[in-house]
């Protein structure tokens, strides 16, 4: 897997990274997540499973790993694997995030799986937690799901604290979400605090593309999440209302001789502004299938498929918010 510089961060990353949202906690919104875990939620079993997926990722050439404080035990699973395999911090790039607190108490069904808090107090508390847990591996620290509505990009106390961390050598980033994520990206660029942005871009929801290109041109690293739309762009999506779009995707996949997940990820890799595309794989088979995207080359620009299947941002994010935790 050809390495790439992550914007102006000075960090060298693999084109595909591994996001741990689906590996660190029993419940998540990906289609079929319960099946992926075989409904085995014992913490030790989940750690062993996570280590097996991480081993496979390493063997595939993945060198960027993305966690968050709200991903249950993701940071614990990741650092226990890194230390057990004696991987030097210089060989890997680890990103984590602050801004959500995990509240599901290791349950699949919970009133609240995570609580959003972008205050200075939350930043200071969760930063201390991540630094302690990740034991010198943390390279990139990101706001988790920044939005204009949360006000975090207008909170001078938070921006000042992030600037102090950055001055000590920690790269600063943010992930963004919601139908106005393009506006959030542009606002983040204007603050001059951030080295990297992580955003949703896929062939169902490409609206952040222009803003991500602007971020790339400004020197920010670009990480793309949800390339397969939480499973909606895979064979698992049997929603009858998606049938016509699925036929379009299957036809394109046949032309390129790949599965739907690799098709979706390869469309992101085809974007010149994308540095890292996150695989959210929860199993070794999913990971290996995702990584095949590296070898997929579109005959023409993905925009021709996008024009036929893309959803309006409001529709896409409403559908995402209604995906059940499982």
C-alpha positions in Angstrom: 0.0 0.0 0.0 1.7 3.2 -1.2 2.3 5.6 1.7 1.1 9.2 1.5 1.8 12.4 3.4 -1.2 13.5 5.5 -1.3 17.2 4.4 1.2 19.4 6.2 1.2 17.2 9.4 4.5 15.6 8.5 2.8 12.2 9.2 3.1 9.4 6.7 -0.1 7.3 6.3 -1.5 4.4 4.4 -4.2 5.2 1.8 -6.6 3.0 3.7 -6.9 3.3 7.5 -8.8 1.3 10.0 -11.5 3.0 12.1 -12.4 1.3 15.3 -16.0 2.5 15.9 -17.4 -1.0 15.2 -14.7 -2.9 17.1 -14.6 -1.2 20.5 -18.2 -1.6 21.8 -21.0 -4.1 21.6 -23.5 -1.8 19.8 -23.1 0.2 16.7 -25.2 1.4 13.7 -23.5 -0.5 10.9 -25.8 -2.9 9.1 -25.3 -6.4 10.5 -23.0 -5.3 13.3 -24.5 -7.9 15.7 -23.8 -10.7 13.1 -20.2 -9.4 12.8 -19.7 -9.9 16.5 -21.6 -13.2 16.5 -23.4 -11.6 19.5 -20.4 -12.4 21.6 -20.0 -9.3 23.8 -17.6 -10.6 26.5 -14.9 -8.0 26.7 -12.0 -10.5 26.5 -13.6 -12.1 23.4 -14.1 -8.7 21.8 -10.5 -7.8 22.5 -9.2 -11.0 20.9 -11.4 -10.4 17.9 -10.2 -6.8 17.6 -6.6 -7.9 17.8 -7.2 -10.4 15.0 -8.6 -7.7 12.8 -5.7 -5.4 13.7 -3.2 -8.1 12.8 -4.9 -8.5 9.4 -4.9 -4.8 8.9 -1.2 -4.6 9.6 -0.4 -7.4 7.3 -2.4 -5.6 4.5 -0.2 -2.5 5.0 -2.5 -0.4 7.0 -0.6 2.1 9.2 -3.3 4.6 10.2 -5.7 3.6 13.1 -8.6 5.8 14.2 -10.2 5.7 17.6 -12.2 7.9 19.9 -13.1 8.2 23.6 -16.7 7.2 22.8 -15.8 4.0 21.0 -16.1 2.0 24.2 -12.8 0.1 24.7 -11.3 0.9 21.3 -8.3 2.8 22.7 -7.6 0.0 25.2 -7.9 -2.7 22.5 -5.6 -0.7 20.2 -2.8 0.0 22.6 -2.9 -3.5 24.0 -2.3 -4.8 20.4 0.4 -2.2 19.7 2.3 -3.1 22.8 1.8 -6.8 22.5 3.2 -6.7 18.9 6.0 -4.3 20.0 5.1 -1.8 17.3 7.2 1.3 17.6 5.3 4.6 17.6 7.4 5.7 14.6 5.9 2.9 12.5 2.3 3.8 13.0 -0.1 6.8 13.1 -2.8 6.8 15.7 -5.6 9.3 15.8 -8.2 9.7 18.5 -11.1 12.1 19.3 -12.7 13.9 22.1 -16.2 15.4 22.4 -18.4 12.3 23.1 -18.6 10.2 26.2 -19.5 6.6 26.0 -22.5 5.9 28.1 -23.9 2.5 27.0 -22.2 0.6 29.8 -21.3 -2.2 27.4 -24.9 -2.8 26.4 -26.2 -3.1 22.9 -29.5 -1.5 23.9 -29.2 1.8 25.8 -31.1 5.0 26.2 -28.0 6.9 25.2 -24.9 5.3 23.7 -22.9 8.5 23.8 -23.3 12.0 25.0 -21.9 15.0 23.1 -19.9 17.6 25.1 -17.6 20.0 23.3 -16.8 22.1 26.4 -13.3 23.0 27.5 -13.8 20.8 30.6 -14.6 17.8 28.4 -11.6 18.4 26.2 -9.2 18.6 29.2 -10.7 15.4 30.8 -10.8 13.3 27.6 -7.3 14.5 26.5 -5.8 13.3 29.8 -7.7 10.0 29.4 -6.5 9.4 25.8 -2.9 10.3 26.6 -2.8 7.9 29.5 -4.4 5.1 27.6 -2.5 5.4 24.4 0.9 5.5 26.1 2.9 7.7 23.6 1.2 6.4 20.4 -1.2 9.4 20.0 -0.2 11.5 16.9 -3.5 13.2 15.8 -6.1 14.5 18.2 -9.5 15.4 16.7 -12.7 17.1 17.8 -15.4 14.4 17.4 -18.3 15.4 15.0 -17.9 19.1 15.1 -20.9 21.1 13.9 -21.7 24.7 13.6 -24.6 24.1 16.0 -22.4 22.8 18.8 -20.5 26.1 18.8 -17.1 24.4 19.3 -15.4 26.3 16.5 -16.5 29.7 18.1 -15.4 28.7 21.6 -12.2 30.6 22.1 -11.3 28.8 25.3 -11.3 25.5 23.4 -9.4 26.8 20.4 -6.8 28.3 22.7 -6.4 25.0 24.5 -6.1 23.1 21.1 -3.5 25.6 20.0 -1.4 25.0 23.1 -1.5 21.2 22.5 -0.5 21.8 18.9 2.4 24.0 19.9 3.7 21.0 21.9 3.8 18.9 18.8 0.4 17.1 18.7 -1.3 17.5 15.4 -4.8 18.9 15.6 -7.8 17.7 13.6 -11.6 17.6 13.6 -14.2 15.2 12.3 -17.4 16.8 11.0 -20.9 15.5 10.5 -24.4 16.5 9.4 -25.9 18.1 6.3 -23.9 21.4 6.9 -20.5 19.6 7.2 -19.1 21.6 4.2 -19.8 24.8 6.1 -18.1 23.4 9.2 -15.0 22.5 7.2 -14.7 26.0 5.8 -15.1 27.5 9.3 -12.4 25.2 10.6 -10.0 26.2 7.9 -10.5 29.9 8.9 -9.5 29.2 12.5 -6.0 28.2 11.4 -5.9 25.8 14.4 -6.3 22.5 12.5 -3.9 20.3 10.5 -6.4 17.7 9.4 -10.1 17.2 8.7 -12.1 14.0 8.8 -15.5 13.9 7.0 -18.1 11.7 5.4 -17.8 11.4 1.7 -19.3 8.6 -0.4 -21.2 8.1 -3.6 -24.5 8.6 -1.8 -23.4 11.7 0.1 -20.7 13.7 -1.8 -21.7 17.2 -0.7 -18.5 17.8 1.3 -16.3 17.3 -1.8 -15.7 20.9 -2.7 -14.9 21.9 0.9 -12.5 18.9 1.3 -10.7 20.0 -1.9 -10.4 23.5 -0.4 -9.0 22.0 2.9 -6.5 19.9 0.9 -5.4 22.9 -1.1 -4.9 24.8 2.2 -2.5 22.1 3.4 -4.8 20.1 5.7 -4.8 16.4 5.7 -8.0 14.8 4.6 -9.4 11.6 6.1 -12.7 10.2 4.8 -15.0 8.2 7.0 -18.2 6.2 6.2 -17.1 5.4 2.6 -19.6 2.5 2.6 -22.3 4.6 4.3 -22.5 2.3 7.4 -23.2 -0.7 5.2 -25.7 0.9 2.9 -23.2 0.6 0.0 -22.6 -3.1 0.5 -24.4 -6.3 -0.3 -26.0 -6.1 3.1 -28.4 -3.4 2.0 -31.6 -5.2 1.1 -33.9 -2.2 1.5 -36.5 -2.4 -1.3 -36.4 1.4 -1.7 -32.7 1.1 -2.6 -33.2 -1.6 -5.2 -32.8 0.7 -8.3 -29.7 2.3 -6.9 -28.3 -1.1 -6.0 -28.7 -2.3 -9.6 -26.7 0.7 -10.9 -23.9 -0.1 -8.4 -23.9 -3.8 -9.2 -23.6 -3.0 -12.9 -20.6 -0.7 -12.2 -19.1 -3.3 -9.9 -19.3 -6.0 -12.6 -17.6 -3.6 -15.1 -14.7 -3.1 -12.6 -14.7 -6.7 -11.4 -15.1 -5.9 -7.7 -17.6 -6.1 -4.8 -19.8 -3.3 -3.8 -17.7 -2.3 -0.8 -14.5 -2.1 -2.8 -16.4 -0.1 -5.4 -17.5 2.5 -2.9 -14.0 2.8 -1.3 -12.3 3.0 -4.6 -14.6 6.0 -5.6 -13.1 7.8 -2.6 -9.6 6.8 -3.4 -10.1 8.3 -6.9 -10.6 11.8 -5.3 -7.3 13.7 -5.5 -7.9 15.4 -2.2 -8.4 12.2 -0.2 -5.3 11.1 1.8 -6.8 8.3 3.9 -10.0 6.4 3.5 -11.2 4.6 6.6 -12.3 1.0 6.6 -14.8 0.4 9.3 -14.4 -3.4 9.0 -15.5 -5.4 12.0 -14.2 -8.8 10.6 -11.2 -10.0 8.8 -13.2 -10.9 5.7 -14.7 -7.4 5.5 -11.2 -5.8 5.9 -9.7 -7.9 3.1 -12.6 -7.1 0.8 -12.3 -3.4 1.6 -8.5 -3.4 0.9 -9.1 -4.7 -2.6 -10.3 -1.2 -3.4 -6.6 -0.3 -3.8 -6.6 -2.2 -7.1 -9.8 -0.9 -8.5 -9.5 1.7 -11.3 -12.6 3.5 -12.5 -12.9 3.7 -16.3 -14.4 7.2 -16.0 -15.0 9.7 -13.1 -17.2 8.4 -10.3 -19.3 11.5 -10.7 -21.3 9.7 -13.5 -22.5 7.1 -11.0 -22.9 9.8 -8.2 -25.3 11.8 -10.5 -27.6 8.7 -10.7 -27.7 7.6 -7.0 -26.7 10.5 -4.7 -29.2 11.6 -2.1 -29.8 15.1 -0.9 -27.7 15.8 2.2 -30.8 16.2 4.4 -32.2 12.9 3.2 -28.9 11.0 3.7 -28.3 12.3 7.2 -31.9 11.6 8.2 -31.5 8.0 7.1 -28.2 7.7 8.9 -29.8 9.0 12.2 -32.5 6.3 11.9 -30.1 3.4 11.6 -30.7 1.1 14.5 -28.0 0.3 17.1 -27.4 -3.5 16.9 
